[in-house]
Amino acid sequence: MLRRRLLAAPALLLAPRARAAAGPVVVELFTSQGCSSCPPADALLTELSARPEVLALSFHVTYWDRLGWRDPFSLAEATERQRRYAGTLRGASLGQGQVYTPQVVVQGARDAVGSDRRALLAALDAARPAAVPLALAADGDNLAIAAGEGAGSGLFWLVGFDRMHSTAVGRGENGGRRLSHSNVVRSLVSLGAWQGRPARLSAPRPAGERMAVLLQAADGHMLGAAVLA
C-alpha cells in the first residue's frame, strides 16, 4: 500500500530544478511475442533504450495470448494502458481510437507504428520536454519520490521493468523463433494524484529489476519522468 509522508530525502531528491526537469523522453512500445509484425519494433526499441535521453519501455499486451502463444510477459495493466491511450489519442495520425501492435507512444502524446523508424524519430523530435522536476531514489526497502511544482495536475505511475529477456517461442505467429526484448515492463502501479504543488511520497519497490516513475496528465502527455540509478 502506498504511504505518503514527508521524507528525509537523499541528495538526489533535492536536485536543482533545471537538472531535475531534464527528464528522459518516454517511449512506450505495445507489443506481443504472438505478433509476427512486432520483432522489428522490438529491435528498434532496443536501439532506443541505449540513448540516455530516452526511457524506452516494452509493454506486452494480453490480447494476443489467446491466438496460439501466451506471452510470459503480458500484463493486463499494459492492455488497459493502451486502451486508455486509444481514447486520449483519438484523432491522432494513427490509431484512431483502436488498439494494435506494434504501437509506439512517445511522451504520451503521439503514436506511430512501432517499426516505422522515420515516424518514431519524428515523434521524438517533436516531443514536448518534461515540465515538472521529478526524482526517484532508494529509501531502504521503499522508493522515495519527489516532484516539484508546475501547471496543471497529473497522476504518478511507478514502473518496474527488466533490462533484457530472450524467449524461445513455441507456437503462434512467431513459433520456432527466439525473440529478444529490452526494458520489459513487469509491473505498473498508480501512486495517486499530483495537484501542481511540490510533493514527496514513498512506495514499496515494484516487481522488476529496474524502476522508473512517470508523472502524466489526464490527456496523456508526460509531465515528468525519472529512473532509479
C-alpha positions in Angstrom: 0.0 0.0 0.0 1.2 3.5 -0.9 2.4 5.5 2.1 2.5 9.3 1.7 4.8 11.1 4.2 7.5 13.7 4.5 10.9 12.2 3.7 14.4 12.9 4.9 15.2 13.0 1.2 18.6 12.0 -0.1 20.5 14.5 -2.2 19.0 13.2 -5.4 15.6 14.4 -4.4 16.9 17.9 -3.7 18.4 18.3 -7.1 18.2 21.8 -8.7 15.1 22.5 -10.8 17.0 22.6 -14.1 18.6 19.3 -13.6 15.5 17.5 -12.4 13.3 18.9 -15.2 15.6 17.4 -17.8 13.9 14.0 -17.6 14.0 11.4 -20.3 11.5 11.3 -23.2 9.3 8.3 -22.6 8.8 5.9 -25.4 6.3 3.1 -24.8 6.0 0.1 -27.2 2.9 -2.0 -27.1 4.0 -5.4 -28.3 3.5 -9.2 -28.0 5.5 -12.3 -28.7 2.5 -13.6 -30.6 2.6 -10.8 -33.1 4.7 -11.5 -36.3 4.9 -7.8 -37.0 6.4 -6.9 -33.7 10.1 -8.2 -33.7 11.3 -5.3 -35.9 9.7 -2.9 -33.4 11.2 -4.7 -30.5 14.6 -4.3 -32.1 14.1 -0.6 -32.7 13.1 -0.2 -29.0 16.3 -2.0 -28.0 18.2 0.5 -30.1 16.4 3.5 -28.5 17.0 2.0 -25.0 20.7 2.8 -25.4 20.0 6.5 -25.6 20.4 8.2 -22.2 17.8 10.9 -23.1 15.1 8.2 -23.7 13.2 6.0 -21.3 12.2 3.1 -23.7 9.6 0.7 -22.2 8.2 -2.5 -23.6 4.6 -3.1 -22.6 3.4 -6.6 -23.5 -0.3 -6.8 -24.1 -2.7 -9.7 -23.4 -5.0 -9.9 -26.4 -2.6 -12.0 -28.4 -2.4 -14.6 -25.7 -5.4 -16.5 -27.0 -4.0 -16.9 -30.5 -1.6 -19.7 -30.1 1.1 -18.5 -27.7 0.8 -16.9 -24.2 3.4 -14.2 -23.9 5.1 -14.8 -20.5 5.5 -11.0 -20.0 1.9 -10.0 -20.9 0.2 -7.7 -18.4 -3.4 -6.8 -18.0 -2.1 -3.3 -16.9 -0.4 -3.0 -20.3 -3.5 -3.7 -22.2 -5.5 -1.3 -20.0 -2.9 1.4 -20.5 -3.0 1.0 -24.3 -6.8 1.2 -24.4 -6.7 4.3 -22.3 -4.3 5.8 -24.9 -6.7 4.8 -27.6 -9.1 7.3 -26.0 -6.7 10.1 -25.4 -5.0 9.8 -28.7 -8.2 9.6 -30.7 -7.9 11.6 -33.9 -4.1 11.2 -34.0 -2.4 10.4 -37.3 -2.5 6.7 -36.4 -4.6 4.6 -34.0 -8.0 6.4 -34.5 -9.1 5.0 -31.1 -8.1 1.5 -31.9 -5.5 -0.7 -30.2 -2.9 -2.5 -32.4 0.6 -3.9 -32.2 3.2 -2.8 -32.6 2.2 0.6 -31.5 4.6 3.1 -30.0 3.5 6.2 -28.0 6.0 9.0 -27.5 5.8 11.2 -24.4 2.2 10.2 -24.0 1.1 12.4 -26.9 1.9 11.0 -30.3 1.7 7.4 -31.7 3.2 5.6 -34.6 3.7 2.1 -35.9 6.4 0.8 -33.7 8.6 -0.4 -36.6 8.4 2.8 -38.5 11.7 4.4 -37.8 11.0 7.6 -39.6 7.7 8.2 -37.9 9.2 7.3 -34.5 12.2 9.6 -34.8 9.9 12.4 -36.0 7.8 11.9 -32.9 10.9 12.0 -30.7 12.0 15.3 -32.4 8.5 16.8 -31.8 8.2 15.5 -28.2 7.3 18.1 -25.6 10.1 18.3 -22.9 9.4 17.4 -19.3 7.9 20.4 -17.4 7.9 19.1 -13.8 11.0 18.3 -11.8 10.8 14.7 -10.8 13.3 12.4 -9.0 13.4 8.8 -7.7 15.7 7.3 -5.1 16.0 4.3 -2.9 14.8 4.8 0.7 15.6 1.5 2.5 13.0 -1.1 1.4 11.0 1.6 -0.3 11.4 4.1 -3.1 11.4 7.9 -2.4 9.7 10.1 -5.0 9.8 13.9 -5.2 8.0 16.2 -7.6 8.4 19.9 -8.0 5.7 22.4 -8.8 4.1 23.1 -12.2 1.0 24.0 -14.0 -2.0 21.6 -14.1 -2.4 18.2 -12.4 -1.4 14.7 -13.1 -1.0 11.1 -11.8 2.1 9.3 -10.6 2.9 5.9 -12.1 5.5 3.5 -10.7 7.0 1.2 -13.3 9.1 -1.9 -12.7 11.0 -3.4 -15.6 13.6 -5.9 -16.6 16.6 -4.9 -18.7 16.5 -7.8 -21.2 14.7 -11.1 -21.9 15.2 -13.7 -24.6 12.5 -16.3 -25.2 12.2 -19.3 -27.4 8.6 -19.0 -28.8 7.0 -22.5 -29.2 3.8 -21.6 -31.0 1.8 -18.9 -32.7 2.9 -16.5 -35.5 6.5 -16.4 -34.1 6.7 -20.1 -33.4 10.2 -21.5 -33.7 11.9 -18.1 -33.3 13.9 -16.8 -30.4 12.8 -13.2 -29.5 14.7 -10.6 -27.5 13.0 -7.7 -25.7 14.5 -4.7 -23.8 13.1 -2.9 -20.8 10.2 -5.3 -20.3 7.6 -3.9 -18.0 6.8 -6.3 -15.2 4.6 -4.0 -13.0 2.7 -0.8 -13.3 1.2 0.9 -10.2 -0.7 4.1 -9.8 0.6 6.1 -6.9 -2.1 8.8 -6.8 -2.6 12.4 -7.9 -0.3 15.4 -8.1 -2.0 18.8 -7.9 0.7 21.1 -9.2 2.4 21.6 -5.8 5.7 20.1 -4.6 5.1 16.6 -3.3 7.0 13.8 -1.7 5.9 10.2 -1.3 7.2 6.7 -0.8 6.1 3.3 -2.2 7.3 -0.3 -2.0 9.7 -1.5 -4.6 7.7 -2.9 -7.5 8.3 -6.2 -9.4 11.2 -5.7 -11.8 15.0 -5.2 -11.9 14.8 -1.5 -12.5 12.3 1.2 -11.5 11.0 4.4 -13.0 8.4 6.9 -12.0 6.2 8.8 -14.5 4.0 11.9 -14.0 1.3 12.0 -16.5 -1.5 14.5 -17.2 -5.1 13.4 -17.8 -4.8 13.9 -21.5 -1.9 11.5 -21.6 1.1 13.8 -22.1 4.1 13.3 -19.8 4.8 16.0 -17.3 8.0 14.3 -16.0 9.9 11.0 -15.7 12.8 9.7 -13.6 14.7 6.4 -13.5 16.3 4.9 -10.4 20.0 4.9 -11.0 
